[in-house]
Amino acid sequence: MKKWLVIPFLFLVLIIILTVYITNKKTYIREFSCTAEYNVVVGDMHLFSSMSITHKNNKGLTLLVGDYLKSNGDNLQIRISKPFTYTQSQNTFHSESNSISLIPKEIFQDMDLIHMLPIFLTESQSEIVYSVIPLQNGDYIIQQGITPVLYCMNNK
């Protein structure tokens, strides 16, 4: 190869490497806090709620606050709080929890309500794996496997 071709060739290789690096560069979430609406209607029963999820320093909290309209017309304000710890691999989280706080306590005797809630909020001990996909507008999609579960709006 001619000497005068070496420098342009090396420059071209450097440009290609930088382009590949920049286009494949991923941003991983270190901490986030977001809120999603969680509403369910089954027959004449309604659950209208807001779910907040916070992750920071391998600890997190899921909080669901809402109104539950029973089939008999009674309206019940509910609050479910679930602290958890997590490990992270890229944007995939493996969380474990062994406690749950319910207000009022008798809501877990209502099987209709239990069937309306996400599974990870209905068990005092749970272990789940989910991915958090950051969107360009700052919000997040939370998914389990390849199924989107929540559109979560950034709280920051």
VENLINWO-V545323 format. One record per pair of residues at least 12 apart in sequence whose ideal C-beta (glycine too) atoms are under 8 Angstrom apart, sorted by the first residue. I is the first residue (numbers start at 1). J is the second residue. Records with the same first field share a line. If there is no record, write none. Layout:
BEGIN
I=J, J
END
This chain:
BEGIN
26=90, 91
27=134
28=88, 90, 91
29=55, 88, 91, 132, 134, 140
31=55, 56, 57
32=53, 54, 55, 132, 140, 154, 156
33=52, 53, 54, 55, 56, 154, 155, 156
34=52, 53, 139, 140, 152, 153, 154, 155
35=50, 51, 52, 53, 152, 153, 155
36=50, 51, 53, 142, 150, 151, 152, 153
37=49, 50, 51
38=50, 51, 64, 66, 118, 150
40=116
42=112, 115, 116
43=71
44=69, 71
45=68, 69, 70, 71, 112, 113, 116
46=67, 68, 69
47=66, 67, 68, 69, 113, 116, 117
48=66, 67, 69
49=64, 65, 66, 67, 78
50=64, 65, 66
51=63, 64, 150
52=65, 155
53=142, 150, 152
54=155
55=86, 93, 132
58=85, 86, 87, 88
59=83, 84, 85, 86
60=83, 84, 85, 86, 95
61=81, 82, 83, 84
62=81, 82, 84, 120, 121
63=79, 80, 81, 82
64=78, 79, 80, 81, 117, 121
65=77, 78, 79
66=78
68=107, 110, 113, 116
70=110, 112
71=112
76=104, 107
78=102, 103, 104, 107, 113
79=101, 102, 103
80=100, 101, 102, 103, 107, 117, 121
81=100, 101
82=97, 99, 100, 101, 120, 121, 126
83=97, 99
84=96, 97
85=97
91=131, 132, 133, 134
92=129, 130, 131
93=129, 130, 131, 132
94=127, 128, 129
95=127, 128, 129, 130
96=126, 127
97=120, 124, 125, 126, 127
98=124, 125
99=124
100=121, 123, 124
108=122
118=149
128=144
129=144
130=142, 143, 144, 149
131=143, 144
138=154, 156
139=151, 152, 153, 154
140=152, 154
END
